[in-house]
């Protein structure tokens, strides 16, 4: 046997051993991560049956929670003093989320035009600081106008900080961002797609949408800063979405989420700002969820809400890809007489999500739930309404990516006026919705396959 042949044989044997050991370690990691059973089975099959694909894919995409040594500190360090026992608010506090804040003022933005006017007005009113976190800052009319406004504020001496998710660098206008930096503002990219192995995961994206001005006014919701979400004039192609402006104590908790994300991306510790005192009546609990939180807070809250609903459970989400526990809970809610309605776009901008979610929607519809497919265009709002006691507006979709992978933020409401306002928005949506389209055998097969692939996200 030649030396070269012996070397190739030893190298092949060594690689086989390394691959086996790596596969064993990853399987142990998956089993210890307490994922949903469907996700666990999907990753185990991928690693065992197609290891040359499954192993590298898991190394890039498979991580779900940040561990020690992965730079970002936990968003919530310890349990907080709670609310009324047995409530969802108490459960959130037990996982470290701040308690309900009272005396907040709320303005709900029901259209992209109202939202854009509110963003411009809020930014224009800034006297000391502007904090912005978003998935997308569009290279379009809206993105350009907002960056120009930020440049003017930075030149006037305000502290301007902009945090963008690195996955969407291609959507940003690099020339205007350079001008923003030259004006004295700061911006940072969150979680670079390419990074040192095992130090982060490319699959964990910043999906939070936050604007905080002077520490006392905040805007939160599902809208990115781009033309398809908002703009100065109506557009037939604009997506239907929700956001809201908050003044009051809850802004401190919203800004705390921004400060934690900024510290991770820019390595800068920001001081806490003074919060405005208002005579508002809105009761808000700010809840962050994602890889920087030990538990899956939004999933826990949504699952609890499904089982607590007695009269109505209305959901709006652009992508409906729940796990088996959530969809089973919805089916049981229907059977005990709850008015379950789910608004989704008739066709979203992600066809894979449409196919994966359709089988779940059919399962709820077959039980007697109402599926409301929004016909005029893309519906991007993320909201949940339970009876007259609980409502949610935020950045999280009702899919496994938002509930288990993304960095998200949501506002929980328990005050009657906000719940009634949100109920009014839902009621305004019904006339524009139609039933879920029937499916033939071919489409049913595609939907079933998409449902199997969904847990790999």
Backbone torsions as a table, in degrees:
resi	resn	phi	psi	omega
1	UNK	NA	130.3	-178.1
2	UNK	-73.1	159.2	179.1
3	UNK	-61.1	-41.6	-179.8
4	UNK	-63.1	-41.6	-180.0
5	UNK	-66.3	-39.5	178.7
6	UNK	-63.9	-41.9	179.4
7	UNK	-62.6	-43.6	179.1
8	UNK	-62.4	-38.9	179.7
9	UNK	-65.3	-45.0	179.7
10	UNK	-65.4	-40.6	179.3
11	UNK	-63.3	-43.0	178.8
12	UNK	-62.6	-41.7	179.4
13	UNK	-65.0	-41.2	-179.7
14	UNK	-64.7	-43.5	179.2
15	UNK	-63.4	-37.3	177.9
16	UNK	-63.0	-42.3	179.2
17	UNK	-64.8	-44.8	179.5
18	UNK	-61.8	-43.5	180.0
19	UNK	-62.9	-41.1	178.6
20	UNK	-63.5	-46.1	-179.0
21	UNK	-63.8	-41.6	179.6
22	UNK	-64.5	-42.6	177.7
23	UNK	-61.2	-41.3	179.1
24	UNK	-62.2	-44.5	179.8
25	UNK	-63.0	-42.9	-179.1
26	UNK	-67.3	-39.4	177.4
27	UNK	-61.8	-43.2	177.7
28	UNK	-62.9	-39.0	179.0
29	UNK	-64.5	-42.0	179.9
30	UNK	-64.3	-44.8	-178.7
31	UNK	-65.4	-30.2	-178.1
32	UNK	-85.7	-8.6	-172.5
33	UNK	-86.4	-3.4	176.0
34	UNK	54.6	48.0	176.2
35	UNK	-80.9	171.5	171.3
36	UNK	-63.5	145.0	-176.9
37	UNK	-54.1	-40.8	-179.4
38	UNK	-62.2	-41.5	178.0
39	UNK	-66.3	-42.2	179.5
40	UNK	-60.5	-48.7	-179.7
41	UNK	-61.6	-41.1	-177.9
42	UNK	-62.4	-45.4	-179.8
43	UNK	-69.5	-39.4	179.0
44	UNK	-62.1	-43.7	178.8
45	UNK	-63.9	-41.3	-180.0
46	UNK	-62.8	-41.4	-177.3
47	UNK	-74.4	-38.7	-176.7
48	UNK	-78.2	-42.6	-173.8
49	UNK	-86.2	-35.7	178.3
50	UNK	-131.2	66.9	-172.5
51	UNK	-60.1	-32.9	-177.9
52	UNK	-69.5	-17.0	173.8
53	UNK	-102.6	-46.6	-174.8
54	UNK	-64.4	-41.5	-177.2
55	UNK	-65.0	-54.8	179.0
56	UNK	-64.0	-33.1	178.9
57	UNK	-64.3	-41.1	179.4
58	UNK	-67.7	-38.2	179.2
59	UNK	-61.2	-33.0	-179.2
60	UNK	-86.3	-41.7	-169.8
61	UNK	-113.8	-15.2	-165.5
62	UNK	-78.8	-22.7	-177.8
63	UNK	-64.6	142.4	-175.8
64	UNK	-121.5	-29.6	179.1
65	UNK	-128.6	143.8	177.4
66	UNK	-74.5	138.1	-179.7
67	UNK	-108.8	171.0	174.6
68	UNK	-57.8	137.4	-178.0
69	UNK	93.5	-5.9	177.8
70	UNK	-101.0	31.0	165.9
71	UNK	73.4	-60.2	-170.1
72	UNK	-71.5	131.2	177.7
73	UNK	-75.2	156.5	177.3
74	UNK	-64.3	140.0	-179.8
75	UNK	-67.3	-40.8	179.9
76	UNK	-118.6	126.8	-173.2
77	UNK	-91.9	-34.5	-173.6
78	UNK	-155.7	162.0	177.6
79	UNK	-57.8	148.0	-179.6
80	UNK	-109.0	157.2	173.6
81	UNK	-56.1	132.6	-167.4
82	UNK	-94.5	-170.6	178.6
83	UNK	-106.9	-152.5	179.7
84	UNK	-62.8	134.7	-176.2
85	UNK	-62.3	144.2	177.7
86	UNK	83.1	5.4	-178.5
87	UNK	-100.9	164.5	175.0
88	UNK	-63.6	-36.7	178.3
89	UNK	-60.0	-41.5	177.9
90	UNK	-62.9	-41.3	179.3
91	UNK	-63.9	-39.4	177.7
92	UNK	-65.1	-42.0	179.1
93	UNK	-62.4	-36.4	-179.8
94	UNK	-63.6	-23.4	177.7
95	UNK	-96.7	5.4	174.1
96	UNK	107.4	-10.1	179.9
97	UNK	-65.7	149.8	179.5
98	UNK	-67.2	156.2	-179.8
99	UNK	-72.9	174.6	177.8
100	UNK	-62.6	135.0	173.8
101	UNK	-102.9	134.2	178.1
102	UNK	-101.7	175.0	174.6
103	UNK	60.0	46.7	173.2
104	UNK	-106.2	152.5	173.0
105	UNK	-105.7	138.3	-174.8
106	UNK	-127.9	135.9	167.5
107	UNK	-122.0	118.3	-179.2
108	UNK	-90.3	131.2	-179.1
109	UNK	-103.6	108.2	-173.1
110	UNK	-92.7	-11.6	177.9
111	UNK	-135.0	161.6	177.9
112	UNK	-65.8	-28.4	179.2
113	UNK	-71.5	-43.3	176.7
114	UNK	-64.4	-40.8	179.8
115	UNK	-63.4	-43.9	-179.6
116	UNK	-62.6	-44.3	178.6
117	UNK	-60.7	-39.2	179.5
118	UNK	-67.4	-39.9	178.9
119	UNK	-64.2	-46.7	180.0
120	UNK	-62.8	-44.7	179.6
121	UNK	-62.6	-44.1	-178.4
122	UNK	-65.1	-46.1	179.0
123	UNK	-64.8	-39.9	-179.1
124	UNK	-65.2	-29.8	-178.1
125	UNK	-81.0	-8.0	-176.3
126	UNK	-59.9	136.6	179.3
127	UNK	-114.3	-25.9	-175.3
128	UNK	-127.3	-47.1	-172.3
129	UNK	-150.0	153.8	175.6
130	UNK	-135.8	124.5	175.4
131	UNK	-117.5	125.8	179.6
132	UNK	-130.7	131.2	173.5
133	UNK	-130.0	128.5	-179.4
134	UNK	-156.1	154.5	176.2
135	UNK	-72.0	-42.0	-174.3
136	UNK	-132.2	129.3	167.0
137	UNK	-114.2	105.2	-167.8
138	UNK	-66.8	144.8	171.1
139	UNK	-90.6	66.9	-173.9
140	UNK	-151.9	-170.4	-176.2
141	UNK	-56.4	-45.9	-178.1
142	UNK	-68.8	-48.2	179.6
143	UNK	-59.3	-43.2	-179.7
144	UNK	-63.6	-44.5	-177.9
145	UNK	-64.1	-40.9	-178.7
146	UNK	-71.1	-38.8	177.5
147	UNK	-65.6	-40.3	177.3
148	UNK	-60.8	-38.4	177.1
149	UNK	-65.8	-40.5	177.8
150	UNK	-65.9	-38.0	177.1
151	UNK	-60.6	-44.4	179.2
152	UNK	-62.1	-40.6	179.2
153	UNK	-67.4	-40.1	178.9
154	UNK	-65.0	-40.8	178.0
155	UNK	-65.6	-25.8	177.9
156	UNK	-80.4	-1.1	175.1
157	UNK	100.2	5.3	178.6
158	UNK	-76.6	153.4	173.2
159	UNK	-81.9	110.9	-178.0
160	UNK	-116.2	124.4	178.6
161	UNK	-131.0	131.3	-178.3
162	UNK	-126.3	124.7	-179.3
163	UNK	-114.6	121.6	-177.2
164	UNK	-122.0	144.9	174.6
165	UNK	-72.2	133.5	-174.1
166	UNK	-69.3	-18.3	-179.7
167	UNK	-63.4	-25.8	-174.2
168	UNK	-113.7	36.4	174.9
169	UNK	-57.1	-34.9	-176.6
170	UNK	-66.9	-18.6	179.7
171	UNK	-84.7	-13.6	-175.5
172	UNK	-91.1	152.4	176.4
173	UNK	-89.0	102.5	-174.9
174	UNK	-61.9	-35.9	-178.4
175	UNK	-64.6	-44.4	179.7
176	UNK	-69.8	-35.2	176.4
177	UNK	-64.8	-37.4	175.6
178	UNK	-63.5	-40.4	177.1
179	UNK	-65.2	-36.5	177.2
180	UNK	-62.5	-44.0	178.1
181	UNK	-65.8	-41.5	179.6
182	UNK	-63.6	-27.5	179.1
183	UNK	-76.9	-7.5	178.3
184	UNK	109.1	-1.3	177.1
185	UNK	-80.0	168.3	176.8
186	UNK	-123.7	141.4	170.8
187	UNK	-140.2	155.6	-177.1
188	UNK	-142.5	152.0	176.3
189	UNK	-99.4	130.4	-177.7
190	UNK	-91.6	127.6	173.4
191	UNK	52.4	78.2	178.7
192	UNK	-52.9	143.7	-179.9
193	UNK	-63.3	-40.7	177.4
194	UNK	-100.8	127.4	-173.8
195	UNK	-151.7	172.2	176.7
196	UNK	-64.5	131.2	-178.9
197	UNK	-52.5	139.8	176.6
198	UNK	71.9	-0.3	178.7
199	UNK	-91.4	-16.9	178.6
200	UNK	-165.3	-178.2	178.9
201	UNK	-134.5	130.9	-178.2
202	UNK	-65.1	-18.2	-176.0
203	UNK	-81.8	-10.7	-174.8
204	UNK	-96.9	105.0	-172.2
205	UNK	-112.5	151.1	177.0
206	UNK	-81.3	109.1	-177.1
207	UNK	-110.4	2.5	-180.0
208	UNK	-73.1	138.8	174.9
209	UNK	-117.8	111.0	-173.0
210	UNK	-138.1	133.2	165.6
211	UNK	-127.8	126.6	176.6
212	UNK	-128.8	126.4	-178.8
213	UNK	-116.6	124.1	176.3
214	UNK	58.2	15.2	178.0
215	UNK	78.1	-0.7	-176.4
216	UNK	-128.7	-3.3	175.6
217	UNK	-131.5	132.7	-177.7
218	UNK	-134.9	150.9	172.0
219	UNK	-124.3	128.5	-176.9
220	UNK	-137.8	150.8	176.0
221	UNK	162.2	-151.1	-176.7
222	UNK	-103.3	-2.5	-172.5
223	UNK	-87.5	127.4	165.9
224	UNK	-79.9	169.7	-177.6
225	UNK	-93.5	76.3	-177.1
226	UNK	-154.7	162.7	-170.9
227	UNK	-61.5	-34.4	-178.0
228	UNK	-69.3	-16.7	-178.8
229	UNK	-99.6	-37.1	-174.2
230	UNK	-153.1	165.2	178.5
231	UNK	176.2	167.4	-176.1
232	UNK	-72.4	-26.1	-177.7
233	UNK	-130.3	154.7	179.8
234	UNK	-60.3	148.0	178.5
235	UNK	-139.0	133.1	-179.7
236	UNK	-66.3	-18.9	-179.5
237	UNK	-97.2	0.0	-177.1
238	UNK	-71.5	140.8	179.9
239	UNK	-73.9	150.9	174.7
240	UNK	-87.4	124.1	-173.0
241	UNK	-148.4	176.0	179.8
242	UNK	-133.3	141.5	166.6
243	UNK	-149.9	174.5	179.9
244	UNK	-153.6	154.0	176.7
245	UNK	-107.9	136.8	-176.3
246	UNK	-123.0	135.4	169.0
247	UNK	-127.7	128.4	-179.4
248	UNK	138.9	-167.9	-174.0
249	UNK	-61.8	-29.0	-179.7
250	UNK	-62.8	-22.3	-179.7
251	UNK	-63.2	-34.0	177.8
252	UNK	-60.5	-40.1	179.9
253	UNK	-72.0	-35.2	176.3
254	UNK	-65.4	-45.7	-179.5
255	UNK	-66.2	-29.7	177.6
256	UNK	-62.9	-36.3	176.8
257	UNK	-65.9	-44.6	177.3
258	UNK	-60.4	-46.5	-176.7
259	UNK	-60.5	-38.4	178.6
260	UNK	-65.3	-43.4	179.3
261	UNK	-67.1	-39.0	179.7
262	UNK	-66.4	-40.8	178.4
263	UNK	-59.9	-38.6	178.8
264	UNK	-66.0	-44.6	-173.4
265	UNK	-83.7	-38.1	-173.5
266	UNK	-108.4	-6.6	-179.4
267	UNK	56.4	42.7	179.3
268	UNK	-130.6	128.4	178.5
269	UNK	-88.1	124.5	-178.5
270	UNK	-103.8	142.6	179.7
271	UNK	-76.6	153.4	176.6
272	UNK	-76.7	132.9	179.9
273	UNK	-89.5	159.2	174.0
274	UNK	-68.8	142.4	-178.0
275	UNK	-104.3	138.6	179.7
276	UNK	-69.9	140.2	175.4
277	UNK	-94.7	127.6	-177.8
278	UNK	-126.3	168.8	174.5
279	UNK	-105.3	25.5	179.5
280	UNK	-69.3	169.6	-175.6
281	UNK	-117.9	-3.4	-175.0
282	UNK	-72.8	132.5	176.9
283	UNK	-103.1	121.5	-172.0
284	UNK	-132.7	135.2	167.9
285	UNK	-115.2	123.3	-179.9
286	UNK	-90.0	124.8	-176.5
287	UNK	-127.1	117.9	171.7
288	UNK	-97.0	145.3	179.7
289	UNK	-143.2	153.3	178.7
290	UNK	147.0	-165.2	-177.3
291	UNK	-64.3	-17.6	-180.0
292	UNK	-94.8	11.8	177.2
293	UNK	-123.0	133.8	-172.8
294	UNK	-60.2	-43.6	-179.5
295	UNK	-104.1	169.2	178.6
296	UNK	-94.4	80.8	-167.8
297	UNK	-62.0	-46.4	-177.3
298	UNK	-66.9	-40.7	176.7
299	UNK	-60.4	-46.0	-179.9
300	UNK	-60.4	-42.0	-179.1
301	UNK	-67.9	-43.8	-178.6
302	UNK	-65.6	-41.7	179.3
303	UNK	-64.1	-41.6	177.9
304	UNK	-63.3	-41.3	-179.5
305	UNK	-62.4	-39.1	179.3
306	UNK	-60.5	-41.7	-177.7
307	UNK	-81.7	-19.7	179.9
308	UNK	-87.9	-19.7	-176.3
309	UNK	-59.0	137.0	-180.0
310	UNK	-119.2	-31.4	-174.9
311	UNK	-119.0	-50.6	-179.9
312	UNK	-142.6	147.6	176.0
313	UNK	-141.7	99.6	-177.6
314	UNK	-108.3	132.3	-174.9
315	UNK	-129.3	135.5	170.3
316	UNK	-123.2	126.1	179.6
317	UNK	-156.0	139.2	178.4
318	UNK	-73.9	-26.2	-178.5
319	UNK	-133.4	119.9	-177.4
320	UNK	-113.7	93.7	178.6
321	UNK	-134.4	75.6	-177.7
322	UNK	-81.2	179.0	170.7
323	UNK	-95.2	-179.4	-174.6
324	UNK	-64.8	-34.6	-178.7
325	UNK	-66.1	-43.9	-179.6
326	UNK	-65.1	-46.2	-177.6
327	UNK	-68.4	-34.4	176.4
328	UNK	-65.2	-40.6	177.0
329	UNK	-61.6	-38.9	177.7
330	UNK	-65.2	-42.7	178.0
331	UNK	-60.7	-44.2	-179.9
332	UNK	-66.6	-35.1	176.7
333	UNK	-61.7	-42.8	177.2
334	UNK	-59.6	-45.0	-176.0
335	UNK	-66.4	-25.7	177.9
336	UNK	-93.7	13.7	170.9
337	UNK	94.5	9.0	178.7
338	UNK	-76.0	139.2	176.4
339	UNK	-78.2	93.3	-178.2
340	UNK	-96.7	119.6	177.1
341	UNK	-131.8	135.2	-178.8
342	UNK	-125.8	118.4	175.6
343	UNK	-94.4	125.6	173.9
344	UNK	-135.9	158.5	173.9
345	UNK	-67.7	143.8	175.7
346	UNK	-58.9	-34.8	173.3
347	UNK	-148.0	119.5	-178.1
348	UNK	-89.9	-176.7	177.6
349	UNK	-85.5	2.1	177.6
350	UNK	-128.3	97.5	-175.7
351	UNK	-63.9	-33.8	178.7
352	UNK	-61.3	-41.8	178.0
353	UNK	-65.0	-36.7	177.8
354	UNK	-61.0	-46.6	-179.1
355	UNK	-66.3	-43.4	-178.4
356	UNK	-65.4	-36.3	-176.9
357	UNK	-81.6	-23.7	-173.9
358	UNK	-60.3	-39.0	-178.5
359	UNK	-66.9	-34.7	176.0
360	UNK	-67.4	-42.3	179.1
361	UNK	-62.0	-40.5	178.7
362	UNK	-64.3	-34.7	179.2
363	UNK	-63.5	-42.1	178.1
364	UNK	-69.0	-41.4	-179.5
365	UNK	-63.5	-40.4	179.7
366	UNK	-63.8	-27.6	178.0
367	UNK	-79.1	-14.0	-179.4
368	UNK	116.4	1.7	175.8
369	UNK	-72.8	162.9	-178.5
370	UNK	-106.8	119.9	176.6
371	UNK	-100.8	121.3	-175.3
372	UNK	-111.0	103.5	-178.5
373	UNK	-90.7	113.9	-177.2
374	UNK	-72.0	118.5	-170.3
375	UNK	-88.1	-36.9	-171.1
376	UNK	-61.8	-24.8	-177.7
377	UNK	173.6	-152.3	-178.7
378	UNK	-78.7	128.2	175.6
379	UNK	-106.3	117.3	-172.0
380	UNK	-117.2	4.9	-178.0
381	UNK	-70.9	148.3	179.0
382	UNK	-127.0	106.8	-174.9
383	UNK	-154.2	152.4	175.8
384	UNK	-137.0	136.8	178.8
385	UNK	-128.7	124.7	-178.4
386	UNK	-121.1	114.7	178.9
387	UNK	50.4	-135.2	175.0
388	UNK	-116.3	25.6	-170.2
389	UNK	-125.1	-13.8	-171.2
390	UNK	-154.5	134.6	178.1
391	UNK	-146.8	153.8	-178.8
392	UNK	-135.2	134.6	168.6
393	UNK	-134.6	134.4	179.8
394	UNK	-175.6	-152.4	-175.6
395	UNK	-100.3	-7.9	-170.0
396	UNK	-90.6	127.7	170.9
397	UNK	-79.2	164.5	175.5
398	UNK	-92.1	63.4	175.6
399	UNK	-138.7	166.9	-172.7
400	UNK	-69.7	-25.0	176.9
401	UNK	-66.1	-50.3	-180.0
402	UNK	-66.4	-39.9	-173.8
403	UNK	-76.7	-25.1	-173.5
404	UNK	-125.7	-14.0	-173.1
405	UNK	-122.9	-44.2	-173.5
406	UNK	-75.8	156.0	167.4
407	UNK	-82.6	116.1	-172.4
408	UNK	-127.1	163.3	172.5
409	UNK	-142.4	138.0	178.0
410	UNK	-139.0	151.7	175.4
411	UNK	-109.0	126.5	178.6
412	UNK	-99.8	129.9	-178.7
413	UNK	-114.9	138.3	174.7
414	UNK	-125.0	1.1	-179.5
415	UNK	-88.7	141.6	-169.8
416	UNK	-62.9	-42.5	-175.6
417	UNK	-61.1	-42.1	-179.4
418	UNK	-69.4	-37.6	178.4
419	UNK	-65.1	-42.0	179.2
420	UNK	-67.1	-37.3	177.8
421	UNK	-63.5	-42.0	178.8
422	UNK	-68.1	-37.2	176.5
423	UNK	-61.2	-37.9	176.8
424	UNK	-62.9	-38.0	177.0
425	UNK	-64.0	-46.0	177.8
426	UNK	-56.7	-46.3	-177.5
427	UNK	-63.7	-31.2	178.1
428	UNK	-72.1	-17.7	-178.1
429	UNK	-85.6	-25.8	-172.7
430	UNK	-55.8	-44.7	-176.5
431	UNK	-61.9	-23.6	-178.3
432	UNK	-90.2	5.3	-175.3
433	UNK	-111.6	152.3	174.6
434	UNK	-128.5	175.1	-178.5
435	UNK	-73.9	164.4	175.8
436	UNK	-66.3	129.8	-177.6
437	UNK	-66.9	141.0	176.9
438	UNK	-65.9	159.9	-176.8
439	UNK	-127.0	139.4	173.3
440	UNK	-82.9	-177.1	-175.9
441	UNK	-63.2	-40.4	-178.2
442	UNK	-63.4	-46.0	-179.6
443	UNK	-66.8	-38.1	178.6
444	UNK	-60.6	-37.4	178.1
445	UNK	-66.3	-44.0	178.4
446	UNK	-62.2	-42.6	179.6
447	UNK	-63.3	-39.5	179.2
448	UNK	-65.3	-40.7	178.2
449	UNK	-66.2	-42.8	178.6
450	UNK	-62.4	-35.7	178.3
451	UNK	-64.8	-35.0	177.8
452	UNK	-70.6	-36.5	-176.7
453	UNK	-77.9	-27.2	-175.6
454	UNK	-48.9	-43.2	-178.3
455	UNK	-62.1	-16.3	-179.7
456	UNK	-74.2	-9.8	179.9
457	UNK	-63.9	NA	NA
